[in-house]
Amino acid sequence: MQEIRARLQQWVGEINRCLEELLPDPDTPPAVIHQSMRYSVLAGGKRLRPILMLETAGLFVADVRPFYRAACAVELIHTYSLVHDDLPAMDDDDYRRGRLTNHKVFGEGMAVLTGDALLTMAFEQLARLPADFPGREERILEAISELAQAIGTRGMIGGQVLDLQAQGKDLQLPALRQIHQWKTGCLFQATVRFPAILLEVSEEEKAALTSYAYHFGIAFQIVDDILDVIGDEAKLGKRTGSDQRQRKATYPALVGLEEARRLAAAAVEQAVEALTIFGDRAWFLAGLAHFILEREH
């Protein structure tokens, strides 16, 4: 696991440098929106989604640098979702990654615009991919289309809608799983499928990556639910217990902590099993799945 952590740290540094270069200068008018964008994007974070994209690409090509732009775009999308999630109309959180949430610093209106700007910038960067992958325009369009669907009303946004509607209601496990699959899992799946589509890998390989990301997303969300109950606020960088305060449906609330842990571990094993087709090449992706079971934030 030490090797996994070391490689994660290297990737985080590389991705942060890339994001720093892509984001508008904080003094460029209108300065406040650019400062707000940088505040949230550069606030830290695990950078799991861009790392997953780059490591997936690395299964098939030696040089993954052409994927940096797409990987950063996925992180911009993820950050936009966090900025909006934290708003009073959504999860109403005061802290994110150990700092005040965006709307607490820049105001609610600017936070809404910041999320909008990050999402728009993500697709601006994706539109520039033909320069990174000349001759692959059709595959680029296919990959971007799938990513857009993954964060739309049959993906991340749809999951957020279901999550809001479920507050205070008694759900069964299949309904909860659907919320988490759409809200969290769809973006993970699109992230690993993006390079697979662009590089035109076999259908068998794409299916394996899809299965990996599906189970990875389930495990990630279950652990997220667990940490909201028993996590260390100092390490999480935000208050715990928000799910309970908002009467949200979670795995610990539905099946208890021990069963939630068992389900997370089972999902990780299924994720790792899906990678068998790639042999030792996928050691990091497999290790990353195990890592999320041990994460503390």
Secondary structure, DSSP 8 states (H G I E B T S, - for coil): -HHHHHHHHHHHHHHHHHHHHHS--TTSSSHHHHHHHHHHHTS----HHHHHHHHHHHTT-S--GGGHHHHHHHHHHHHHHHHHHTSTTTT--SEETTEE-HHHHH-HHHHHHHHHHHHHHHHHHHTTHHHHSTT-HHHHHHHHHHHHHHTSTTTHHHHHHHHHHHTTS---HHHHHHHHIIIIIHHHHHHHHHHHHHTT--HHHHHHHHHHHHHHHHHHHHHHHHHHHH--HHHHTS-S-HHHHTT---HHHHH-HHHHHHHHHHHHHHHHHHGGGGGGGGHHHHHHHHHHHH---
